[in-house]
């Protein structure tokens, strides 16, 4: 039965299995399955240069002169082995202590390629066709390929009554709609130095790593928890056990796209360091710690926070925020309801620290 409409169960996502952290390869490469994907979206903008001339009300030029950038967003459930973070190079650096890695250690300018595979048969689960460490014949599959994908944002959301989720955003230099034939396709990556894909390798439909049913974190049981510190200015008690309702960890990774004569593509997309992170928390007010705002200017404190997510076993993933500064807080107490507290912190992330991550 041919497909009338494409639904999520008919697709799965792969990331290039590459070791040198560069999307363009002259050698062939395999894929890794991107685990527990919840949403995939993408968009492209086609900027035009529009110029008039003296003597005419019409446009003399209405053209695009650069390859359009493609934005790609992928959200997924966290996995304690940090497999997706290794594939998108958010946590693929060197361990510094106790299994912790700086999130950007040695990977700040890494890029990769993503592939979305779509089963052509209506109603079939695409993962049923997937097997590991063997070449797959994906003839007839529709393939969305995204080349030279650089991570531009990473966020973790964790709230009462829901699963923790991770959202990632990328800027890509190339995109292709392709139909699968056999067990490989030409890589979608561009050689950004030369502005072409000459001698590019092939992407093998051979999945080296991943799991169709990886262990997921348990949001309310086991060892999942958030550790915070009391504020210098007093107020809501944050250390120890309190009625935390939600936290959000976000790291923005702004990049400068460098263009030059002789190429329609950006030569590189350098990350601007330090990257800026934010940590927000919402909790129910349980009591107040003493403190005052006076003196903050002369001696402002910084704070550290831990987010620990554990699966049903003993496997954990830890996010540690370092040297965070309080940006704002607010209280609210509506009639016939509970008093709540919202706080926002900022922190800097570089290749040495600011945000540390460890997994099992």
Residue pairs with C-beta under 8 A, 6 or more apart in sequence:
1 121
1 122
1 123
2 120
2 121
2 122
3 10
3 119
3 120
3 121
3 122
4 122
5 122
6 118
9 123
9 124
9 125
9 126
10 118
10 119
10 121
10 122
10 123
10 124
10 125
10 126
11 40
11 116
11 117
11 118
11 119
11 126
12 33
12 34
12 37
12 116
12 117
12 126
12 127
12 130
13 33
13 34
13 37
13 40
13 74
13 114
13 115
13 116
13 117
14 31
14 32
14 33
14 34
14 114
14 115
14 116
14 117
14 207
15 31
15 32
15 34
15 84
15 87
15 88
15 112
15 113
15 114
15 115
16 23
16 25
16 29
16 31
16 32
16 112
16 113
16 114
16 115
16 187
16 189
16 203
17 29
17 30
17 31
17 32
17 87
17 208
17 209
18 25
18 29
18 112
21 89
21 92
21 106
21 107
21 109
21 110
21 111
21 112
22 110
22 111
23 111
23 112
23 113
23 147
23 148
23 149
23 189
24 148
24 187
24 189
24 190
24 191
24 192
24 197
24 200
25 187
25 189
25 200
25 201
26 199
26 200
26 201
27 201
28 184
28 201
28 202
28 203
28 204
29 187
29 201
29 202
29 203
29 204
30 204
30 206
30 207
30 208
31 115
31 203
31 204
31 205
31 206
31 207
31 208
32 83
32 87
32 207
32 208
32 209
32 210
33 130
33 132
33 207
33 209
33 210
33 211
33 212
34 74
34 76
34 84
34 87
34 114
34 210
35 76
35 77
35 79
35 83
35 84
35 210
35 211
35 214
36 76
36 77
36 78
36 79
36 84
36 214
36 216
37 74
37 75
37 76
38 75
38 76
38 77
38 165
39 73
39 74
39 75
40 72
40 73
40 74
40 116
41 72
41 73
42 70
42 71
42 72
42 73
42 144
42 146
42 175
43 70
43 71
44 68
44 69
44 70
44 71
44 175
45 68
45 69
46 64
46 68
47 64
47 66
47 68
48 62
48 63
48 64
49 61
49 62
49 63
49 64
49 65
50 59
50 61
50 62
51 59
51 60
51 61
52 58
52 59
52 60
53 60
65 264
66 259
66 264
66 265
66 266
67 173
67 174
67 264
67 265
69 171
69 172
69 173
69 257
69 266
70 146
70 171
70 172
70 173
70 174
70 175
71 169
71 170
71 171
71 172
72 114
72 146
72 149
72 169
72 170
72 171
72 172
73 167
73 168
73 169
73 170
74 114
74 167
74 168
74 170
75 165
75 166
75 167
75 168
76 84
76 165
76 166
76 168
77 163
77 164
77 165
77 166
77 216
77 217
78 156
78 164
78 165
78 166
78 216
78 217
78 309
78 317
79 214
79 215
79 216
79 217
79 317
79 359
80 215
80 217
80 309
80 310
80 311
80 315
80 316
80 317
80 359
80 360
81 214
81 315
81 359
81 360
82 91
82 317
82 357
82 359
83 209
83 210
83 211
83 214
84 166
85 91
85 92
85 357
85 359
86 92
87 112
88 112
88 149
88 151
88 168
88 170
89 107
89 110
89 112
89 151
90 103
90 104
90 107
90 151
90 154
90 168
90 357
91 101
91 103
91 357
91 359
92 101
92 106
92 107
92 110
93 101
93 102
93 103
93 104
93 105
93 106
93 107
93 351
94 101
94 105
94 106
95 101
95 358
96 102
96 105
96 353
96 356
98 358
99 358
99 359
100 318
100 320
100 356
100 357
100 358
101 356
101 357
101 358
102 350
102 351
102 352
102 353
102 354
102 355
102 356
103 154
103 251
103 349
103 354
103 355
103 356
103 357
104 271
104 273
104 275
104 349
104 350
104 351
104 355
105 351
105 352
106 351
108 253
108 271
108 273
108 351
109 150
109 268
109 269
109 270
109 271
110 150
110 151
111 148
111 149
111 150
111 269
112 149
113 145
113 146
113 147
113 148
113 149
113 187
113 188
113 189
113 203
114 145
114 146
114 149
114 170
114 172
115 143
115 144
115 145
115 146
115 188
115 203
116 143
116 144
116 145
117 126
117 138
117 141
117 142
117 143
117 180
118 126
118 141
118 142
118 143
118 144
119 125
119 126
119 129
119 141
120 140
120 141
120 142
127 212
129 136
129 138
130 136
130 207
130 212
131 207
132 207
132 208
132 209
132 210
133 206
133 207
133 208
134 206
135 183
135 184
135 204
135 205
135 206
136 183
136 205
136 206
136 207
137 182
137 183
137 205
138 180
138 182
138 183
138 205
139 180
139 181
139 182
140 179
140 180
141 179
141 180
142 177
142 178
142 179
142 180
143 176
143 177
143 178
143 179
143 180
143 185
144 175
144 176
144 177
145 174
145 175
145 176
145 177
145 178
145 185
145 188
145 203
146 170
146 172
146 174
146 175
146 188
147 172
147 173
147 174
147 175
147 176
147 187
147 188
147 189
147 190
148 172
148 173
148 174
148 189
148 190
148 192
149 170
149 171
149 172
150 170
150 171
150 172
150 255
150 269
150 271
151 168
151 169
151 170
151 253
152 169
152 170
152 171
152 252
152 253
152 254
152 255
153 167
153 168
153 169
153 250
153 251
153 252
153 253
154 166
154 167
154 168
154 250
154 251
154 253
155 166
155 167
155 168
155 248
155 249
155 250
155 251
156 164
156 165
156 166
156 248
156 249
156 250
156 307
156 319
157 164
157 165
157 166
157 167
157 246
157 247
157 248
157 249
158 164
158 219
158 226
158 246
158 247
158 248
158 307
158 309
159 245
159 246
159 247
160 220
160 244
160 245
160 246
162 219
163 216
163 217
163 219
164 217
164 219
164 224
164 309
171 255
171 257
171 269
173 190
173 192
173 265
173 266
174 188
174 189
174 190
174 197
175 188
176 188
178 185
180 205
183 204
183 205
183 206
184 202
184 203
184 204
184 205
185 202
185 203
185 205
186 197
186 200
186 202
186 203
187 197
187 200
187 201
187 202
187 203
188 203
189 197
189 200
190 196
190 197
190 200
190 265
191 197
191 198
191 200
192 263
192 265
192 266
192 267
192 268
193 267
194 263
195 262
195 263
195 264
195 265
215 311
215 312
215 313
215 315
216 311
217 224
217 309
217 310
217 311
217 317
218 224
218 310
218 311
218 312
219 309
221 312
222 310
222 311
222 312
223 308
223 310
223 314
223 316
224 308
224 309
224 310
225 308
226 244
226 247
226 281
226 305
226 306
226 307
226 308
227 239
227 305
227 306
227 308
228 238
228 239
228 244
228 281
228 303
228 305
229 238
229 239
229 303
229 304
229 305
230 237
230 238
230 239
230 289
230 291
231 238
231 289
231 291
231 301
231 303
231 326
231 329
231 343
232 291
232 296
232 300
232 301
232 326
233 291
233 292
233 293
233 296
233 326
234 288
234 289
234 290
234 291
234 292
235 288
235 289
235 291
235 329
235 331
235 341
236 242
236 283
236 285
236 286
236 287
236 288
236 289
236 329
236 331
236 341
236 343
237 286
237 287
237 288
237 289
238 281
238 283
238 343
242 283
242 284
242 286
243 283
243 284
243 286
244 281
244 282
244 283
245 282
245 283
245 284
245 340
246 281
246 282
247 279
247 280
247 281
247 282
247 307
248 278
248 279
248 280
248 281
249 277
249 278
249 279
249 307
249 319
249 321
249 355
250 277
250 278
250 279
251 275
251 276
251 277
251 349
251 355
252 275
252 276
252 277
252 278
253 271
253 275
254 271
254 272
254 275
255 269
255 270
255 271
255 272
256 269
256 270
256 272
257 266
257 268
257 269
258 266
258 267
258 268
258 269
258 270
259 265
259 266
259 267
260 267
273 350
273 351
274 348
274 349
274 350
274 354
275 348
275 349
275 350
275 354
276 346
276 348
276 349
277 321
277 324
277 346
277 347
277 348
277 349
277 354
277 355
278 327
278 344
278 345
278 346
278 347
279 305
279 321
279 324
279 344
279 345
279 346
279 347
280 342
280 343
280 344
280 345
281 342
281 343
282 340
282 341
282 342
283 340
283 341
284 338
284 339
284 340
284 341
285 331
285 333
285 338
285 339
285 340
285 341
300 325
301 326
302 323
302 324
302 325
303 321
303 323
303 324
303 325
303 326
303 345
304 320
304 321
304 322
304 323
304 324
305 320
305 321
305 324
305 345
306 318
306 319
306 320
306 321
307 318
307 319
308 316
308 317
308 318
308 319
309 316
309 317
310 316
310 317
314 360
315 359
315 360
316 358
316 359
316 360
317 357
317 358
317 359
317 360
318 356
318 357
318 358
318 359
319 355
319 356
319 357
320 355
320 356
320 357
321 345
321 347
321 354
321 355
322 347
322 353
322 354
322 355
322 356
323 347
323 348
323 354
324 345
324 346
324 347
325 345
325 346
325 347
326 343
326 344
326 345
327 344
327 345
327 346
328 343
328 344
329 341
329 342
329 343
329 344
330 341
330 342
331 339
331 340
331 341
331 342
332 339
332 340
332 342
333 339
333 340
347 354
347 355
348 354
349 355
